[in-house]
Amino acid sequence: MPVAAPRALRVVSALIALTATQTRAHAVSAPIIVRDRPEEIQDLLANPHMGWETFHTPADQDKSLPGWLPSTVLYLRCGWRDIEPRPGALDTARIDAALASARRAGQRLAFRIMCCSSDPGQPYQPAWLREVGGRIASTRYDETPLEVPDLDDPVTLERHLDLIRRVAARYDGRPELDHVDLGSVGWWGEWHMSGGGPVPMPRAETCRRIVDAYLHGFRKTPLLMLIGGGEQTARACAAGAGWRADCLGDLGGFGATWCHMRKGYPQWFRESRLAAVWRRAPIAYETCWDMRRWVREGWSLRYIFNYALATHASYVNNKSAPIPPGDEVRRELERFVRRLGYRFVLREASHPDRAVAGSALRIESRWQNVGSAPCYQPYRLVWRLRSARRTLLIPTATTTAGWMPGEVEVFTPAFIASPPDLPPGPIVVARTDARLPHDLPPGRYELAVALTDPSTGTPALRLAIAGRGADGWYPVGAVHLLATGTGASATAP
């Protein structure tokens, strides 16, 4: 007659059997689809290729830049004589030093080359230009006599075109270079000779050759063309350049019947057919005077900032002037900078709560651009599964290209009267189907996400969600990996 097992042993055996049954049932049942919804944050984000620019001074040395205001672009302007002090001798020291300073400050560099200075004591043309046969013209600015190079002169033009070609050959595509102004022509490279005379703007053919030299030389680094260049602005932007506008904030400082924001920009925008440029190339503004003048004049900061956001600005340069004091100024500026450029929010990530090594894992995510502009660089969406034993990167075919902001109709009478708030962009859905390796060890895996630099594969952008790790990844959920052979499906039923 068999001997009965002790009662305690029978209980333990029953519990083991029950646990095994439950584990098998859990393994073969359909996985649950988990929907993780990260918390959106309101922080000002230091992201590349957008935002508040410093002027001639890197962010870590700019005493006018408050600690709460991030800047990832250092903007530099230099004269022709600065970078070609001798005929044919390119002096890159100033640009190279600015590149190094920007890199140390966590910035990229943007620059413009200028030919016509309004200061007779600081001309932009090189001293040797007359010696090699180039023509220097006598003119004036606000009744002050001065000299400027005659770009219609064949010798002067060819020397300048050669300079553009050599600068482009050295710097185009450098990762530390953010963008280049398509400048050279007019006062300060701004494509106008207003306030001066009798020297006019160069002929159309001369302007076309200068535009073409920039377009042919800079094929990788983005170019920005001044908005007031008429047909040349239209040609440059049609060929892929973005546009920039000086005098953001002018609501009447140049007269009672004319100002840049209500008269100038709308006219130039229509003349140069710029309505769709923002979809493929960046927009930049430079402040008129600086923000202190706006406050003194009593101009509406909300009007000015809404205008810039609605026209899809990516950059603003306040010339490294001090920010006006006051809590209201800071609130309006923070509100503006928060949306200036692209700003990506992960609204939801859905995935199975468990998967099996060797099976497919589907991750679906929903993204929204709540900024003012697209991201013009193709940062790649990558997921990461990480446990104590293994890390698995899951690159996707999805990039930030096409993650658009919201839109409003601009330059209508209603817009000129009161630019509205820019709405957020449409939701973008990204689906990823990944085949998990057969040798992936079982266990709990943290699921994290990053938008990565395509050249390095490392996290490159800050998202407007909470939880960013020190390594740049954002944990959003977890997946339990089961051992191969359990029979569980890793995809949604």
C-alpha angles and dihedrals in degrees: 000000000000118000114241117239116247113271093244091054091049090054093049091048090051092050092050091050092048092049092049091050091050092047091051091048091049091048096053098039120096113272119250116244108234120206112204115194112190120212114258114230132204098214121135104250126216100218129160126258096022147058140047115000127211117217121230089327125084117238095252091057101036106111091189093058111094117224091243094056114082122209126188099172129068111198121207133184122193137173126244090250091056094064101031106038091158129034109279093354110119110207105201096171096105096047093041091050090049090050090052093046091049092049092052090050094050092253140117124227131247122183146179130204116218133198107178119060124188090207113084090200093056110040119181098212117089117258091233095059095091090046092060093049100269117145121243116197127211114229140138141238117207087346093306111128115231144145130249132178116264102232091188088066107099095225094047092046095048091048091052094045088052089053091053091049093051095045090050092048090055101041111023111118096010106150091222090059114087102183143327128227114236089227135133097110125093132356109344089350091293098129097245138086097202117152092028143079171247091353109081130203113288118270119277092252091053091050091048092054092050092049090049092050090057094043093050094044101044106051098144106031113070117252125212121202125202111257095228098062096101114205092002090058089049091051094047094047092045087055092054107278122132122223136243130197130205123213102041106177099035104137097158111333093122098050143314097271102037135048135153099247100045100032114011104047096044091050095047091043091058095040094053095039095235102156097112101031094099091064092068108017137035129264123216134188133197118203121249104245093327139287093282090068090052091055093046091051091048092237116163112259090197090056093049096044095044088051092054093046093047091053087053100247118186098182140033124188115199091179091248089284119154117275111245112253124248139088093250092054091051092048092051093045093048090049089052099044090046088067101029107119123350123338119182126204123188101217098182142353117197124191141143117281089229141019141181126241109257094025132103122271119201120203119184120189135184119211135184132193106217094173131090103257143029122260103252095200120076102241110181129233111234130177125205131205113196134176133163088270107037145017121207123188117207110198115196136204089240121107132175090256108120097020093132132192124230122278140220129184109262135207095021116133089257091051093049089049094051123351107221128226112277110244121227119266127261122281113265117206118209120189124194127187111191128183108222117222116257091231096054105130117239120250142086115320125195111227113217135170137210140172102229139201105254092218097052105020091226126126108276109167134060114226126214091244134096126254106053110168126221088257093057096254123125115218109215106166147326139264123202110218116211126204118266113269098036089112097230120145116232097201133072115279 
